[in-house]
Amino acid sequence: MDYERSVESRVPQALKIIIAGGFGAGKTTAVGAISEIAPLTTEAEMTTLSIGVDDPGQDHTKVTTTVAMDFGRVTIDESLKLYLFGTPGQARFGFMWDDLAVGALGAVVVVDSRRVDDCHAAVDYFERAGLPLVIAVNAFHGRLSHDLTEIRWALSIGDDVPVVAFDARERTSVRDTLLVLLEQALARAYGRVA
Amino acid sequence: MTAEGTDATGPDGGPSIRPFLDGAGVSPARPVPPPAWADPTGLRPYVLTAGRVPASGTGIGPETQVVARDDRPAILAPELSAIVETCPTPLSVAEISARLGLHLGVARVLVGDLRAAGALHVETTDPTRPHTPETILRVMRGLRAIS
């Protein structure tokens, strides 16, 4: 019994944030910028029904997909670890989001302002899932090809979803983006308490 | 009462590889051959899980913390033993999966098996329970400390 207790008392609480984005949007860069470990990769292979209107030309049959998921870790204190899971943002990877969304603090959708379309599905999904959400537009080399208002319009997101510009390579910039997300989460948590 | 010395070595001290796995892509020339079950060209994930896929409602997610129990059974299959050995200190299922080259789904099934076998303590929380403001504030404080 003592063993049982000692083992359990050593186990920290684990929380997670989803970092979704299209290929090359900078999600892995963002995970790596803030993670205390070099981002690790795991593969998820699943048979899934492709969802959404990703590629209208394709028939929506069951397919087996292997997707690499990069993730990082931030130790908050000795009894709390935060995991950041990077996942592709296109609709055909939506099957991964169900697993990730359960119990997540929220989702950051990383947007390449030159390819806003890549993240439509992720924005829709996390908004409908009721997760705290932040749209983080990666400013490649410090510049955006569209301003944030245009991106908000293009993604047709509500005013309650923050849209921020950030630099995925900068630790403090990624940190601040996560803090914007947590503000969202906090507001909801207080809303529930009140 | 404790079962120490659980490891994945065979009778000759080498990695314990089942006979039918010989030649499944394990290169003997490498000082530390990768485990046969981790070779993507070797075993298909469903072989390791006997065709099972992660069930929903097990409470085992990618971030779930797992730690080896001191009173674990002494003898486990090699792929199970390898999992137990990666987590003398708490580790997430995703990290176990990445370190051992196991598919995430496979790792989740096997971690569930090891929990049932009494080899792992799996820290499950109710994922549907909303986060408290205190928890969120703690994460924010932790992040603000990053510079």
Interface residues (C-beta under 8 A of the other chain):
Chain A: Y3 E4 S6 V7 E8 R10 V11 P12 Q13 A14 L15 K16 I34 L40 T41 T42 E43 A44 E45 M46 T66 M69 F71 R73 V74 T75 I76 D77 L80 K81 L82 Y83 F85 D99 L100 V102 G103 L105 R171 T172 R175 L178 L179 L182 E183 A185 L186 R188 A189 Y190 R192 V193
Chain B: T2 P45 V53 G61 P62 E63 T64 Q65 V67 A68 R69 D70 D71 T89 P90 S92 A94 E95 S97 A98 R99 H103 L104 G105 A107 H121 E123 T125 P127 T128 P130 H131 T132 P133 T135 I136 L137 R138 V139 M140 R141 G142 L143 R144 I146 S147
